Amino acid sequence: MSVLAGVRAAIIDLDGTMLDTIPDFHVAINAMRDELGLAPITQRQIALMVGKGSENLIRSVLSLDWDAERVEAAFAAAMQSYQRNYLAINGHHSTLFPDVIAGLEALKAQGLRLACVTNKPIAFTTPLLQLKGLAPFFEVVYGGDSLPRKKPDPLPLQTVCADFGLRPAQVVAIGDSSNDAQAARAAGCPVLTVPYGYNHGESIHDTDSDGIVGTLLEAASLIRSHHTNS
């Protein structure tokens, strides 16, 4: 995997990569659904919808019960309800995946610069990173509404490369879904994927990446081994 030999920075996804946030989504979405007179749904249903931004998530959730016309009519009120409920519990039910902190420490110890790029709105992202002790690791953080386009568009990754003054080949993306892999491929970045995230209910083994790593710590070890051998 010589594509990792020149890596000098990493762009790391949030939901499904560093944090299991489905329990937060579950609480906020069902509170929203209750306000709209809809029955609760399961965490499994929500996991299939997460990863493409809040707008897509809320439309998908409403589409379980309503046709497209009614979804659009209720969308603004539903989004307002969801955001209010999510901010009230943001991070209270989510948990770190194994070896996330150790992995971030190992990446930093190698001198890699770190950015967090997520499709979660920045108003949710910033306090969540603070609450979970992740914020100090990242020089740059972009949410799904920080830039004109979100993943799988390459713009957020290209922007980080420009921020760091590095070529895309020097910046590895690490994520749990096809959104991360597609954005990385389009940006020209190498990409590693983790197998424990959400990925819209699809197998990560079907995603085009440069390798699957069990944890962020394993990703750090892999990158270090290629630096050592280069």
C-alpha positions, 0 to 999 in steps of 0.5 A, a space after each residue: 500500500 505504497 499510496 500511504 508512504 507520503 501521507 502527512 495528514 489525515 481527514 477523519 469522519 465523525 459519525 460511524 468512524 469516531 463515534 457511535 451516534 445512532 443512539 443520539 439520532 434515535 432519541 432526537 428523531 423519535 422526539 420529532 416524530 412524536 411531536 408530528 404525531 408519528 410512531 417511534 422507529 428503531 435504531 436499525 432503521 435510522 442507521 440506514 439513513 445516516 451519513 448524507 446530511 440532516 436534510 436527507 435524513 429528515 426526508 428519509 424519516 418522514 418518507 416512512 409514513 408520508 408521500 413526497 408532497 406531504 414530506 415537503 409540506 412538513 419538512 421545515 417544521 420537522 427540521 426545526 423540531 429535529 434540530 431543537 431535540 438533537 441539540 438538547 441531547 447532543 452527545 449524551 447517548 453517543 459513545 466512542 468506538 474502541 481505540 479512537 483516542 489512542 488512534 488519534 494520539 498515535 497519528 499526532 505522535 507521527 506528526 500528522 496534521 488532523 482534520 475532521 470532516 463530517 456531514 453533520 451540521 457544524 452546530 452539532 459537530 463542534 459541541 460534540 467534539 468538545 464533549 467527547 474530548 476530541 476537539 484538541 486533536 483537530 486543526 480544522 473541522 468542517 461540518 456538512 453545512 460549512 461549505 457549499 457542498 458536502 461529501 461525497 463531493 470532493 470539495 471538503 477534502 480539497 479544502 482541507 488539502 488547501 488549508 494544510 498546503 498539501 497535495 491530495 496524495 499526502 492526505 489520507 481520508 479515514 471513514 466508514 462509508 462510501 461517501 468518504 471513499 467517493 469523496 477521497 477518490 474524487 479529490 485524489 486522496 488515499 482512503 482507509 475505511 473502518 468496518 464497524 460504521 453505518 455505510 447506509 446498510 451496505 458492506 464496506 467490503 464493496 467500497 473502493 478504498 485502499 484498505 480496511 482497518 479495524 480501528 483508528 489505532 490500526 490505521 495509525 500503525 499502517 501509516 507508520 509502517 509505510 513511512 518506515 518502509 519508504 
